[in-house]
Amino acid sequence: MISPKTIDDVRDLPVEQVIGRYVDLKKSGSGYKACCPLHNEKTPSFNVVPAKNIFKCFGCGAGGDAIAFVMAHDNLPFYEAVKSIAGQHGIEVEETGEAPTPEQKTEHENQLTALHQAQERYRNSLILNS
């Protein structure tokens, strides 16, 4: 497994620096805007907020930190997204020596699926109630 220090180092990277490798960000006030790379749109609704180190798309509802963005954009599990970002930014990936068991991997994937389903239901309920 990846060490918590490596994960923290990746989370400490400026979100605009990580997402800027994937999206052409345009300065907008204290943040950045772009058309969302996670869905098709013509008007920019994808926002990056450096002060909070997060992104949010008001079109598709996606949001989170740089790791969440890479997970969604590249369709990667958490640890693979961390490794990808670390590799792109010259961060050494420290391993703890403990490999996740197949049961832990399955549980993690099940949790992610449940979270994505909850996010989609919440987003749909917001759209219907607008």
Helices and strands as residue ranges (DSSP letters): H 4-11, H 15-19, E 26-28, E 31-34, E 46-49, E 54-57, E 63-64, H 66-74, H 78-88, H 102-128
